[in-house]
Amino acid sequence: MTTTTDDAVELSVSGMTCAACATRIERKLNKVDGVRATVNYATERAIVHVPQGMRTDDVVQVVRDAGYDASVAGHDREQARDTVAGLRHRLVVAAVLAIPLGNLSISLALVPALRFAGWEALCVLLALPVVTYSAWPFHRAALRNLRHGASSMDTLVSLGVLASFGWALWSLVTGSSGPGYWLGFGVTADGADAVYLDVAAGVTTFLLAGRYFELRSRRSAVGLLTALAGIAAKDARVLRDGVETTVPAARVLVGDLLVVRPGEALPADGVVTEGYSAIDTASMTGEPVPVEVGPGDQVTGGTLNSAGRLVVRATAVGANTQLAQMRALAEQAAERKAAVQRLVDRVCAVFVPVVLVLSALTLAGWLLTDHSTREAFTAAVAVLIIACPCALGLATPTALMVGVARAAQLGILVKGPEALEATRAVDTVVLDKTGTVTTGRMEVTRTRSFADVDEQAVLRWAGGVEAASEHPIGVAIAAACADVPAVTGFEALVGAGARGEVEGALVVVGSAELMARWDIAVPSTAAGWLSGLGPATGVLVARGGEVVGGIALRDTVRPSARGAIARLHSLGLRTVLLTGDHEAVARAVAAEIGVGDVIANVRPADKVAAVERLRAQGRHVAMVGDGINDGPALAAADLGMAIAHGSDIAAQAADVILVRDDLDAVADAVLLAGRTLATIRGNLLWAFGYNAAALPLAAFGLLNPLIAGAAMSLSSVLVVANSLRLRNQLGNRTDAVTDL
C-alpha cells in the first residue's frame, strides 16, 4: 500500500500472545515521530494516527519490525481464518501423536521387558513433529521475546519442551542414560530418560489447546465492530436541483436532502422534510413497533424505512451519527477485558526470569562443587521441567472448558475468561425490556365494544382487514382472530392504520387521528378508553363510518420474568430495567415483574451512559439485552449477557449468550461463572504454590528429572480434576434446556 493519509488508520495485528505484546507494539509505534497509536489486545486492532506525508505501509513495517504482523483492517479476514486454521492443524497433529507416544514412552522406558528393537527411534519420531511443528508458536514467541530482551510464559514453555526433548534425545542417541533413577521405591532401568519425550509432547499439546480456544474467543470481539459497520447504508440518494443522484454514503454532507424509499436504510441522521412512513427502529431502540414519522420528525441512520417515500435533510453524517458512535463506544469498552490472562502474564513476567536464573545457578553451583556434568545438567533440567508451567497453562482453559460444557447443558454459552472475571463482584443486573424481559411480540390483550355489537365481531372485522397487513400490530390482531373473513379493496394507510371492505361494509382500523382524517367521530367513551390503557397500545375499529370498538395490544412479559427477578434479589443483586420505551410502559412492566429501578426513554448512547453512571457509582454491572441497540451497552458493562434469539450484534458484544428461553438462565449464569472463576483461581494458586515448593527440591538435587516430570504431570492431573468438579454445579437441571 502506497497511499498517504493524515487520518486514523485501523490495523489488524496478528501474533500477539499476551497483553504485554500489545504494550510492546504500542510503545514501538509511539516512538515514531508524529504517530499516535493505541493497541487493543482483546480485538487485535491498532488505531494509528498517521502524520501527513507518512505511508500506511511504513506504519505496518514498524509493527513487523517488532516481530508481529499487521494489515489494514477489513483486508484481514482471510488471514484471520488462516491463523485459526493453522493453530487448529498444529493442535490436531500434537494430539494425534502425543497419545501413542505417552503410552509407548512410559511403558517401554519403565518396563524393559516390553522393549523392542528401535523403540527409542520410534519415540523420537513420534515426538519430533510435536516439539517442532506443533510447538513452533511457542518457540517463535520465545525468540521474539529474546530479541527484545523480554520473557513470557512462552519462553519457559519453549525452554522446557526443548530441554526435556533434548535431554531424552541425547540420552537415547549416545546411550548416556546411566544406571537409572531412584524413585523412592527402587531404581528404574537404563533408558528411562525416554519418558521426557512424553513430557515434551504433553506440555505442547495441553498448552496449544489452551492457546487455540483463547484465540477463537478473542476473534469474536472483532465481530461486533464488523456487524455494526454492516448496518450502515452503503449508498445514498441525494436530491440536488430536483434530480436524484446516487452517491456513497460517506460523501453525504450535512444539509443534503436524502431520498429514502421503502425497504431502504437511512444513510444518515436527519429530519423528515417530506412524506409519511413507518420507520423500523429495532436496530437502534430494540422496540418492536415501527415509529410513524412525517415532516419535522427526527430519524436515525441505520434504521429501516418500512413504507412510504421520505425526503430527509441530513443533520449528522459520518462519525457523528448515532450508529458510528455506537461502534466507537463498543470498541472503547472492549479494552478493559481479559483480566484473568493479564494476571497470569504479570506473574509470569517475574516467575519466568526467576526460573531461568535459578536453573542457570543450579547448573553452575553443581559444577563448582565438583559434581559431574551429568549430575549438574540433571539438576538444571529438573528445575526447568518442574517449573514448566503446564498446570499454570491448564488452570484457565480446563476450568473454562468444563464450565462452558456445564453451562451449555444449562442453556448458557460463555465466551471466555473475561466473563468469569467480571462476575467476581457483580452486584447490579441491568435488563433491557423488549425481547429480554418481554417476548418482543405484540399480542392482543383485550377487545372493547362501543356500539351494539359483540366484541368478537369487532375483533373479527379488524382481523379481516389486518390479515393483509405486514405491520406488527396488524399481524397480532390477525393472529388473535380465529375466523378471519375475506377482505376486498385493502389499503395500508401509512402512519395510521389500514382499511378494507369486510362482509359488505368498509372497515377502518387505526388511531384516533386516522378516524379524524376520515371524518369518523370518536365517541368520548372510546377516547377515555384509549387514555386509560397505560402501557398498552390501543387501536380503534370503525365500520360503516362509526367507531364500533377498540383493541388493546401489548408486548407480553415472559412467564419466567417475575421468578427470575426474585431469584436475582435473593442473591443480593440489584435489578434495573433499562429501555427506550415510554416511562409509563416501563414502570408498568417493572411493577409486574418486581424490578424497583427504571431508566426509560433512552437512546443507544444513553444506554451506555446509564451503565457507565452505575459503574461510576461503584457498581459492578451485568447487562442483559437482545437488540442491536444493546450491543454497546453489553460491551460497556462489566458482564454482558445476550438473549440468543436477539440480534447477531448483541451476541457478538456479549460475554455470555443465554440460549435457554428462560430468564432464570441469568441467575444460573452468574452462579456458574462465579464458581468457575473460583475454580480458576484455585487452580492458579495450586500451580504457583506447587512450583514454589518444588523448585528448591529440584535445585538441591532431591528431584531427578523423571520425578520432576511425574510431579509436573500430577500437578496437571490435580488441576484437571479440580476443574471437573464443575460438571456437578447447579444440580441436575439439564431438563430445563429446550432450545439446545
KEDRENSE-366632 format. One line per 5 residues: number of its first residue (from 1); their letters; for each residue x, y, z of C-alpha. Coordinates in Angstrom, 3 decimals. Layout:
BEGIN
NUM	A	X:Y:Z  ...
This chain:
BEGIN
1	MTTTT	0.000:0.000:0.000  1.412:3.338:-1.008  -1.346:5.762:-0.118  -0.692:8.741:2.109  -3.120:9.820:4.787
6	DDAVE	-3.468:12.147:7.723  -6.426:10.230:9.188  -6.595:7.451:11.745  -5.722:4.063:10.247  -7.160:0.888:11.745
11	LSVSG	-4.778:-2.078:11.597  -5.347:-5.731:12.319  -2.391:-7.070:14.329  -1.536:-10.771:14.460  0.984:-12.673:16.546
16	MTCAA	0.108:-11.170:19.951  0.047:-13.795:22.713  -0.447:-11.641:25.797  -1.269:-8.099:26.904  2.470:-7.375:27.112
21	CATRI	2.669:-7.832:23.330  0.092:-5.080:22.798  2.038:-2.798:25.105  5.272:-3.517:23.253  3.735:-2.739:19.836
26	ERKLN	2.094:0.435:21.137  5.422:1.622:22.547  7.204:0.950:19.237  4.586:2.847:17.220  4.516:5.853:19.527
31	KVDGV	8.292:6.222:19.235  7.837:7.185:15.562  7.701:10.975:15.110  4.155:12.242:14.695  2.496:8.874:15.249
36	RATVN	-0.133:8.342:17.972  -1.265:4.765:18.462  -3.367:2.598:20.757  -3.296:-1.202:20.518  -6.163:-3.376:21.745
41	YATER	-5.114:-6.935:22.624  -8.733:-8.139:23.029  -9.773:-7.160:19.486  -6.301:-7.489:17.919  -6.696:-3.996:16.461
46	AIVHV	-4.494:-0.899:16.468  -5.759:2.636:15.891  -2.852:4.643:14.459  -2.937:8.382:13.707  -0.504:8.830:10.825
51	PQGMR	1.015:12.263:10.123  0.764:13.874:6.707  3.425:12.520:4.377  3.833:9.100:6.025  2.661:5.979:4.209
56	TDDVV	0.467:3.399:5.876  2.993:0.811:4.688  5.620:2.481:6.885  3.416:2.009:9.966  2.793:-1.625:9.091
61	QVVRD	6.554:-2.131:8.756  7.103:-0.777:12.286  4.793:-3.492:13.614  6.582:-6.140:11.575  9.984:-4.947:12.769
66	AGYDA	8.730:-5.523:16.315  8.207:-9.188:15.418  4.467:-9.166:14.665  2.359:-8.826:11.538  -0.228:-6.212:10.574
71	SVAGH	-2.587:-5.322:7.754  -5.257:-2.714:7.165  -8.441:-3.779:8.964  -11.037:-5.105:6.583  -8.395:-6.810:4.452
76	DREQA	-7.547:-9.356:7.127  -10.468:-11.775:7.233  -8.720:-14.442:5.188  -5.557:-14.015:7.257  -7.555:-14.415:10.485
81	RDTVA	-9.132:-17.620:9.209  -5.720:-18.934:8.182  -4.293:-18.186:11.642  -7.044:-20.073:13.445  -6.912:-22.937:10.931
86	GLRHR	-3.126:-23.189:11.265  -3.309:-23.367:15.039  -6.042:-25.998:14.829  -3.894:-28.096:12.477  -0.914:-27.909:14.860
91	LVVAA	-3.187:-28.967:17.739  -4.534:-31.964:15.805  -1.003:-33.127:14.931  0.088:-32.796:18.568  -2.931:-34.642:19.963
96	VLAIP	-2.745:-37.494:17.433  0.955:-38.130:18.117  1.072:-37.408:21.864  -1.392:-40.164:22.812  0.571:-43.146:21.398
101	LGNLS	3.827:-41.506:22.447  2.651:-41.305:26.055  1.715:-44.987:26.133  4.950:-46.087:24.470  7.458:-43.897:26.262
106	ISLAL	6.181:-44.543:29.772  5.557:-48.296:29.449  8.726:-49.076:27.486  11.000:-46.755:29.467  9.992:-48.199:32.838
111	VPALR	9.453:-51.888:31.851  12.486:-53.206:29.912  10.743:-56.494:29.117  8.361:-54.660:26.790  11.092:-53.015:24.730
116	FAGWE	11.773:-53.925:21.127  14.479:-53.054:18.628  14.318:-49.401:17.602  11.796:-48.376:20.277  13.846:-45.298:21.135
121	ALCVL	13.862:-44.167:17.497  10.091:-44.674:17.263  9.545:-42.471:20.337  11.791:-39.775:18.887  9.981:-39.891:15.536
126	LALPV	6.601:-39.524:17.261  7.812:-36.633:19.424  9.753:-34.720:16.770  6.753:-33.221:14.866  5.100:-32.246:18.164
131	VTYSA	8.063:-30.364:19.648  8.979:-28.705:16.343  5.923:-28.113:14.125  3.183:-28.080:16.780  5.222:-26.175:19.372
136	WPFHR	6.517:-23.645:16.832  4.167:-20.817:18.032  5.798:-21.059:21.483  9.328:-21.195:20.060  8.629:-18.253:17.740
141	AALRN	7.248:-16.136:20.599  10.240:-17.056:22.776  12.651:-15.970:20.013  10.748:-12.716:19.547  10.909:-12.036:23.279
146	LRHGA	14.631:-12.801:23.256  15.192:-10.209:20.508  13.637:-7.555:22.734  15.246:-8.716:25.965  11.917:-9.862:27.419
151	SSMDT	10.363:-13.134:28.563  6.901:-14.623:28.976  5.243:-17.939:29.655  6.083:-18.830:26.056  9.780:-18.566:26.954
156	LVSLG	9.507:-21.127:29.743  7.292:-23.423:27.692  9.758:-23.349:24.804  12.780:-23.980:27.027  11.030:-26.735:28.980
161	VLASF	9.903:-28.527:25.832  13.312:-28.239:24.151  15.238:-29.188:27.306  13.169:-32.292:28.036  13.259:-33.370:24.375
166	GWALW	16.961:-32.579:24.044  17.882:-34.498:27.186  15.887:-37.550:26.111  17.355:-37.405:22.603  20.906:-37.042:23.916
171	SLVTG	20.480:-39.921:26.337  18.902:-42.238:23.791  21.310:-41.456:20.947  24.538:-41.527:22.983  23.467:-44.207:25.433
176	SSGPG	24.443:-41.946:28.346  21.361:-42.604:30.403  23.340:-44.056:33.269  22.314:-46.792:35.715  18.794:-45.454:36.270
181	YWLGF	16.989:-43.122:38.690  15.854:-43.647:42.265  12.059:-43.251:42.500  11.687:-43.683:46.239  10.745:-47.332:45.912
186	GVTAD	13.521:-48.586:43.651  15.709:-47.754:40.706  14.497:-47.539:37.107  16.111:-49.458:34.309  18.620:-47.918:31.941
191	GADAV	16.972:-45.771:29.251  14.238:-44.311:31.437  15.171:-40.902:30.060  12.747:-41.598:27.197  9.889:-40.563:29.439
196	YLDVA	10.936:-36.927:28.846  9.633:-37.253:25.307  6.186:-37.759:26.771  6.651:-34.676:28.966  7.662:-32.545:25.968
201	AGVTT	4.734:-33.717:23.826  2.197:-33.482:26.655  3.149:-29.928:27.589  2.919:-28.867:23.947  -0.491:-30.459:23.376
206	FLLAG	-2.178:-29.106:26.505  -0.879:-25.575:26.140  -1.584:-25.500:22.403  -5.211:-26.423:23.149  -5.468:-23.527:25.575
211	RYFEL	-3.948:-21.132:23.023  -6.360:-22.297:20.302  -9.504:-21.762:22.384  -8.229:-18.410:23.629  -7.620:-17.206:20.057
216	RSRRS	-11.114:-18.226:18.948  -12.616:-16.360:21.890  -10.669:-13.178:21.142  -11.638:-13.302:17.460  -15.307:-12.930:18.421
221	AVGLL	-14.646:-9.460:19.858  -13.941:-8.158:16.365  -17.331:-9.412:15.163  -19.237:-6.679:16.998  -17.373:-3.932:15.213
226	TALAG	-17.820:-5.615:11.835  -21.525:-6.217:12.423  -22.176:-2.639:13.498  -20.460:-1.394:10.369  -22.658:-3.722:8.311
231	IAAKD	-25.883:-1.998:9.406  -24.978:1.307:7.825  -26.257:2.133:4.347  -23.533:1.945:1.708  -25.147:4.374:-0.754
236	ARVLR	-27.469:7.378:-0.557  -29.839:9.110:-2.966  -29.111:12.830:-2.747  -31.729:15.247:-4.133  -29.991:18.196:-5.812
241	DGVET	-31.826:20.649:-8.065  -34.748:18.235:-8.222  -32.568:15.390:-9.515  -31.780:12.212:-7.522  -28.119:11.258:-7.621
246	TVPAA	-26.739:8.088:-6.037  -23.510:8.695:-4.103  -21.525:6.702:-1.495  -22.951:7.286:1.974  -19.535:8.554:3.083
251	RVLVG	-19.911:11.560:0.746  -23.210:12.788:2.235  -22.893:16.289:3.690  -24.820:17.984:6.473  -27.798:19.742:4.871
256	DLLVV	-28.140:17.350:1.925  -31.663:16.211:1.038  -31.789:12.413:1.026  -34.469:10.351:-0.707  -35.223:7.122:1.160
261	RPGEA	-37.545:4.614:-0.487  -39.472:1.777:1.204  -37.190:-1.058:2.316  -34.054:1.106:2.382  -31.884:2.010:5.381
266	LPADG	-31.402:5.664:6.244  -27.833:6.694:5.360  -27.557:9.483:7.972  -29.299:11.082:10.936  -31.730:13.778:9.895
271	VVTEG	-35.152:15.452:9.892  -38.039:14.417:7.628  -38.991:17.249:5.255  -41.439:15.399:3.030  -43.533:12.211:3.169
276	YSAID	-45.036:9.882:5.754  -43.809:6.422:6.679  -43.272:3.878:9.418  -39.630:3.545:10.479  -38.390:0.208:11.815
281	TASMT	-36.150:1.341:14.686  -35.350:-2.129:16.044  -31.679:-1.718:15.094  -31.371:1.350:17.324  -34.042:1.070:20.041
286	GEPVP	-34.997:-2.601:20.073  -38.692:-1.675:20.098  -40.939:-3.992:18.013  -43.461:-1.355:16.879  -42.347:0.840:13.934
291	VEVGP	-42.402:4.573:14.612  -44.741:6.658:12.480  -42.908:9.705:11.101  -43.767:12.725:8.996  -42.427:16.205:8.254
296	GDQVT	-40.449:17.610:11.211  -39.708:14.221:12.865  -36.168:13.142:13.715  -34.860:9.930:12.115  -31.667:7.966:12.710
301	GGTLN	-29.163:6.485:10.285  -29.201:2.690:10.133  -32.956:2.414:10.765  -35.207:0.979:8.044  -37.904:2.779:6.090
306	SAGRL	-40.823:0.339:6.090  -43.461:2.035:3.962  -43.658:5.392:2.123  -41.096:7.534:0.333  -39.304:10.041:2.575
311	VVRAT	-37.160:13.071:1.951  -34.754:13.646:4.849  -32.426:16.584:5.499  -29.139:15.246:6.896  -28.194:16.691:10.289
316	AVGAN	-25.357:14.310:11.286  -23.104:12.325:8.961  -20.064:10.064:9.150  -18.549:9.679:12.596  -21.186:11.966:14.139
321	TQLAQ	-24.143:9.627:13.536  -25.578:7.579:16.380  -24.576:4.352:14.612  -20.928:5.432:14.278  -20.893:6.490:17.924
326	MRALA	-22.260:3.065:18.917  -19.355:1.398:17.114  -16.819:3.692:18.783  -18.305:3.055:22.212  -18.183:-0.707:21.685
331	EQAAE	-14.521:-0.584:20.654  -13.542:1.550:23.647  -15.371:-0.750:26.047  -13.524:-3.849:24.788  -10.169:-2.556:26.064
336	RKAAV	-10.764:-3.490:29.704  -11.265:-7.232:29.102  -9.230:-10.404:29.768  -8.140:-9.636:33.341  -7.531:-13.336:34.153
341	QRLVD	-4.988:-13.650:31.365  -3.317:-10.401:32.392  -2.927:-11.825:35.895  -1.064:-14.866:34.544  1.088:-12.677:32.297
346	RVCAV	2.040:-10.370:35.163  3.082:-13.259:37.364  4.995:-14.933:34.529  6.854:-11.686:33.872  8.523:-12.238:37.257
351	FVPVV	8.278:-16.018:37.513  9.948:-16.865:34.195  13.181:-14.861:34.675  13.461:-16.213:38.226  13.221:-19.811:36.973
356	LVLSA	15.761:-19.204:34.204  18.231:-17.682:36.654  17.610:-20.477:39.156  18.235:-23.147:36.510  21.498:-21.472:35.450
361	LTLAG	22.607:-21.076:39.086  21.779:-24.724:39.737  23.959:-25.836:36.825  26.824:-23.557:37.898  26.513:-24.495:41.556
366	WLLTD	26.709:-28.213:40.923  29.674:-27.805:38.573  31.542:-25.569:41.035  31.067:-28.134:43.813  32.940:-30.812:41.857
371	HSTRE	29.870:-32.749:40.733  29.827:-34.405:37.326  28.447:-32.664:34.268  25.649:-35.239:34.101  24.620:-34.557:37.707
376	AFTAA	24.718:-30.810:37.172  22.698:-30.987:33.961  20.219:-33.378:35.579  19.504:-30.911:38.382  19.249:-27.953:35.981
381	VAVLI	16.855:-29.817:33.683  14.811:-30.894:36.712  14.397:-27.214:37.634  13.169:-26.347:34.135  10.807:-29.322:33.958
386	IACPC	9.362:-28.941:37.443  8.818:-25.235:36.734  7.437:-25.731:33.219  4.021:-24.140:33.653  1.839:-26.980:32.378
391	ALGLA	-0.502:-26.730:35.358  -0.355:-22.954:35.064  -1.337:-23.152:31.417  -4.104:-25.645:32.179  -5.526:-23.673:35.102
396	TPTAL	-7.684:-21.379:32.986  -8.541:-23.396:29.836  -9.545:-26.629:31.625  -11.807:-24.879:34.113  -13.182:-22.753:31.295
401	MVGVA	-13.886:-25.731:29.033  -15.585:-27.746:31.794  -17.514:-24.694:32.954  -18.554:-23.903:29.393  -19.675:-27.504:28.821
406	RAAQL	-21.769:-27.440:32.013  -23.155:-24.037:31.089  -24.144:-25.364:27.654  -26.164:-28.074:29.395  -27.954:-25.269:31.228
411	GILVK	-28.569:-23.274:28.047  -25.755:-20.768:28.676  -22.864:-20.075:26.295  -19.821:-18.499:27.995  -17.364:-16.934:25.549
416	GPEAL	-14.183:-16.638:27.554  -12.343:-15.931:30.812  -13.223:-12.237:30.769  -16.834:-13.189:31.526  -15.731:-15.211:34.528
421	EATRA	-13.519:-12.450:35.879  -16.363:-9.960:35.514  -18.692:-11.958:37.772  -16.354:-11.687:40.763  -18.050:-8.560:42.091
426	VDTVV	-21.257:-8.163:40.028  -23.871:-6.554:42.265  -26.248:-4.944:39.745  -28.146:-6.573:36.861  -29.472:-4.190:34.197
431	LDKTG	-32.171:-5.675:31.965  -33.352:-4.439:28.592  -37.154:-4.581:28.312  -38.199:-5.506:24.789  -37.155:-9.015:23.793
436	TVTTG	-35.462:-9.646:27.137  -37.991:-9.156:29.924  -40.795:-9.226:27.353  -41.261:-11.537:24.360  -40.799:-8.747:21.782
441	RMEVT	-44.054:-9.739:20.090  -47.284:-7.742:20.200  -50.352:-9.631:21.440  -53.979:-8.642:21.783  -54.814:-8.261:25.477
446	RTRSF	-58.466:-7.251:25.286  -61.223:-6.044:22.953  -63.847:-3.397:23.748  -67.181:-2.669:22.076  -68.516:0.907:21.872
451	ADVDE	-71.716:0.059:19.978  -74.418:-2.544:19.936  -72.113:-5.232:18.573  -70.337:-8.225:20.042  -66.637:-7.834:20.999
456	QAVLR	-65.802:-10.906:18.947  -67.361:-9.219:15.917  -65.121:-6.178:16.461  -62.053:-8.405:16.555  -63.290:-10.369:13.537
461	WAGGV	-63.783:-7.308:11.362  -60.415:-5.879:12.357  -58.741:-9.247:11.744  -60.222:-9.368:8.257  -58.586:-6.055:7.360
466	EAASE	-55.278:-6.681:9.113  -54.832:-10.161:7.604  -53.437:-8.370:4.556  -51.137:-6.118:6.620  -47.458:-6.657:7.454
471	HPIGV	-47.410:-4.170:10.325  -46.640:-5.859:13.707  -49.886:-4.553:15.178  -51.849:-5.826:12.186  -50.163:-9.230:12.362
476	AIAAA	-51.021:-9.516:16.078  -54.686:-8.627:15.501  -54.996:-11.144:12.658  -53.327:-13.832:14.780  -55.823:-13.254:17.604
481	CADVP	-58.796:-13.762:15.272  -59.860:-17.422:14.997  -62.138:-16.891:11.991  -60.701:-14.347:9.557  -63.201:-13.089:6.950
486	AVTGF	-62.176:-12.102:3.440  -61.231:-8.500:2.650  -61.505:-6.595:-0.616  -60.080:-3.229:-1.544  -57.400:-3.409:1.160
491	EALVG	-55.307:-0.276:1.609  -52.466:0.303:4.059  -52.730:3.839:5.421  -49.128:4.904:6.029  -48.556:6.224:9.504
496	AGARG	-52.060:5.463:10.749  -53.592:2.041:10.059  -55.449:0.184:7.313  -58.883:-0.124:5.697  -60.827:-2.532:3.505
501	EVEGA	-64.283:-3.914:2.810  -65.263:-6.798:5.072  -68.651:-8.553:4.873  -70.146:-5.789:2.779  -69.044:-2.767:4.786
506	LVVVG	-65.958:-0.505:4.879  -63.854:-1.222:7.974  -61.168:1.225:9.122  -58.613:0.146:11.764  -56.194:2.650:13.261
511	SAELM	-55.526:5.546:15.581  -57.855:8.307:16.693  -56.001:10.628:14.322  -56.871:8.325:11.409  -60.539:8.423:12.359
516	ARWDI	-60.462:12.222:12.350  -58.780:12.202:8.927  -61.668:10.100:7.573  -64.286:12.281:9.316  -65.259:9.473:11.674
521	AVPST	-66.361:10.781:15.067  -64.615:9.266:18.097  -67.085:8.946:20.995  -65.999:10.120:24.434  -66.145:6.553:25.748
526	AAGWL	-63.603:5.497:23.139  -61.323:8.487:23.852  -61.460:7.762:27.573  -60.715:4.105:26.969  -57.631:4.988:24.915
531	SGLGP	-56.265:7.371:27.549  -56.650:4.757:30.276  -54.748:1.962:28.583  -51.457:2.797:30.317  -48.665:0.615:28.920
536	ATGVL	-50.865:-0.959:26.239  -51.283:0.281:22.649  -54.857:0.928:21.511  -56.401:0.984:18.028  -59.966:1.844:17.086
541	VARGG	-62.209:-0.122:14.739  -64.812:1.721:12.639  -67.442:0.054:10.459  -69.739:1.946:8.135  -68.401:5.305:9.310
546	EVVGG	-68.980:4.574:13.039  -66.444:3.627:15.736  -67.742:0.263:16.945  -64.872:-0.893:19.166  -61.264:-0.854:20.192
551	IALRD	-58.453:-3.361:20.529  -55.652:-3.169:23.124  -52.268:-4.763:22.397  -49.164:-5.192:24.457  -45.696:-6.641:24.297
556	TVRPS	-46.206:-9.501:26.788  -43.929:-10.202:29.733  -42.047:-13.501:29.773  -43.631:-16.068:32.132  -40.275:-16.672:33.837
561	ARGAI	-39.517:-12.981:34.430  -41.016:-12.475:37.883  -39.484:-15.640:39.361  -36.109:-14.861:37.806  -36.086:-11.337:39.260
566	ARLHS	-36.968:-12.715:42.702  -34.081:-15.184:42.416  -31.648:-12.417:41.489  -32.812:-10.427:44.518  -32.271:-13.490:46.721
571	LGLRT	-28.646:-13.496:45.527  -28.304:-9.933:46.815  -28.268:-8.382:43.335  -29.896:-5.068:42.492  -32.034:-5.052:39.322
576	VLLTG	-32.632:-2.158:36.919  -34.985:-2.034:33.899  -33.378:-0.079:31.037  -35.443:0.678:27.931  -36.062:3.090:25.099
581	DHEAV	-39.810:2.745:25.686  -42.036:5.320:27.400  -41.846:5.839:31.160  -45.415:4.635:31.809  -44.893:1.419:29.845
586	ARAVA	-41.557:0.734:31.521  -42.875:1.288:35.056  -45.889:-0.927:34.427  -43.638:-3.763:33.299  -41.237:-3.179:36.206
591	AEIGV	-44.096:-3.330:38.723  -45.358:-6.554:37.170  -42.022:-8.389:37.475  -40.771:-6.824:40.721  -37.993:-4.535:39.463
596	GDVIA	-37.697:-1.371:41.554  -35.412:0.835:39.441  -36.414:2.033:35.976  -34.470:4.026:33.365  -36.725:4.795:30.373
601	NVRPA	-36.767:6.889:27.178  -33.103:6.187:26.436  -31.280:6.112:23.106  -28.470:3.585:22.441  -25.776:6.054:23.542
606	DKVAA	-27.868:6.822:26.629  -27.895:3.119:27.493  -24.111:3.129:27.538  -24.146:6.307:29.635  -26.594:4.708:32.088
611	VERLR	-24.326:1.694:32.501  -21.293:3.931:32.928  -23.110:6.024:35.558  -23.829:2.890:37.578  -20.197:1.843:37.281
616	AQGRH	-19.070:5.330:38.332  -21.151:4.867:41.491  -19.029:1.840:42.338  -21.494:-0.687:40.968  -20.310:-3.783:39.105
621	VAMVG	-22.827:-4.156:36.319  -24.140:-7.127:34.360  -26.187:-6.060:31.321  -28.812:-8.363:29.773  -30.122:-7.478:26.286
626	DGIND	-31.043:-8.783:22.878  -31.155:-5.939:20.362  -28.621:-4.307:18.065  -29.062:-1.179:20.160  -27.930:-3.131:23.238
631	GPALA	-24.544:-4.043:21.702  -22.511:-1.092:23.012  -24.153:-1.294:26.460  -23.384:-5.024:26.617  -19.753:-4.272:25.746
636	AADLG	-19.555:-1.387:28.243  -20.891:-3.424:31.178  -18.607:-5.467:33.407  -20.523:-8.527:32.202  -22.640:-8.615:29.020
641	MAIAH	-25.393:-11.234:28.591  -27.272:-11.563:25.292  -30.521:-13.419:24.621  -29.744:-15.880:21.805  -32.884:-15.176:19.776
646	GSDIA	-31.918:-11.496:19.553  -29.626:-9.773:17.077  -26.243:-11.128:15.982  -24.642:-7.876:17.112  -25.888:-8.296:20.686
651	AQAAD	-24.453:-11.818:20.676  -21.112:-10.533:19.353  -20.898:-7.862:22.047  -21.850:-10.081:24.976  -19.595:-12.180:27.192
656	VILVR	-22.399:-14.685:27.835  -25.186:-15.839:25.478  -28.394:-17.197:27.034  -29.689:-19.937:24.732  -32.436:-21.102:27.084
661	DDLDA	-35.638:-19.131:26.615  -35.893:-18.589:30.358  -34.702:-15.602:32.396  -33.681:-17.997:35.188  -30.647:-18.568:32.977
666	VADAV	-29.379:-15.139:34.095  -29.060:-16.269:37.714  -27.640:-19.628:36.603  -25.034:-17.821:34.501  -23.990:-15.592:37.399
671	LLAGR	-23.696:-18.532:39.795  -21.879:-20.870:37.404  -19.486:-18.223:36.099  -18.630:-17.215:39.664  -17.892:-20.803:40.638
676	TLATI	-15.833:-21.344:37.500  -13.791:-18.259:38.313  -13.254:-19.545:41.845  -12.024:-22.831:40.360  -9.616:-21.000:38.055
681	RGNLL	-8.217:-19.018:40.956  -7.837:-22.217:42.986  -6.024:-23.833:40.065  -3.674:-20.876:39.723  -2.975:-20.887:43.470
686	WAFGY	-2.104:-24.586:43.340  0.062:-24.195:40.221  2.108:-21.347:41.700  2.293:-22.964:45.128  3.431:-26.256:43.637
691	NAAAL	6.236:-24.545:41.742  7.316:-22.547:44.776  7.622:-25.727:46.855  9.142:-27.975:44.184  11.768:-25.637:42.741
696	PLAAF	14.111:-25.720:45.796  13.891:-29.527:45.897  14.874:-29.753:42.230  17.711:-27.252:42.633  19.249:-29.240:45.501
701	GLLNP	19.097:-32.480:43.522  16.299:-34.021:45.574  14.139:-34.373:42.457  15.626:-36.031:39.395  14.083:-35.080:36.021
706	LIAGA	11.940:-38.228:35.914  10.336:-37.485:39.268  10.081:-33.831:38.222  8.205:-34.864:35.092  5.904:-37.134:37.091
711	AMSLS	5.283:-34.389:39.651  4.529:-31.906:36.897  2.071:-34.373:35.370  0.472:-34.989:38.769  0.090:-31.247:39.223
716	SVLVV	-1.707:-31.084:35.891  -3.942:-34.020:36.847  -4.930:-32.283:40.086  -5.768:-29.086:38.195  -7.899:-31.026:35.717
721	ANSLR	-9.626:-32.988:38.494  -10.435:-29.770:40.328  -11.889:-28.327:37.133  -14.024:-31.426:36.530  -15.897:-30.737:39.762
726	LRNQL	-17.736:-28.012:37.846  -19.706:-30.716:35.999  -21.947:-31.128:39.032  -22.646:-27.453:39.690  -26.276:-26.232:39.987
731	GNRTD	-27.651:-29.773:40.241  -29.413:-31.738:37.545  -31.120:-29.042:35.528  -30.499:-30.276:32.010  -34.209:-30.967:31.600
736	AVTDL	-34.768:-27.204:31.655  -32.929:-26.832:28.377  -35.331:-26.924:25.464  -33.573:-24.908:22.793  -30.139:-26.549:22.572
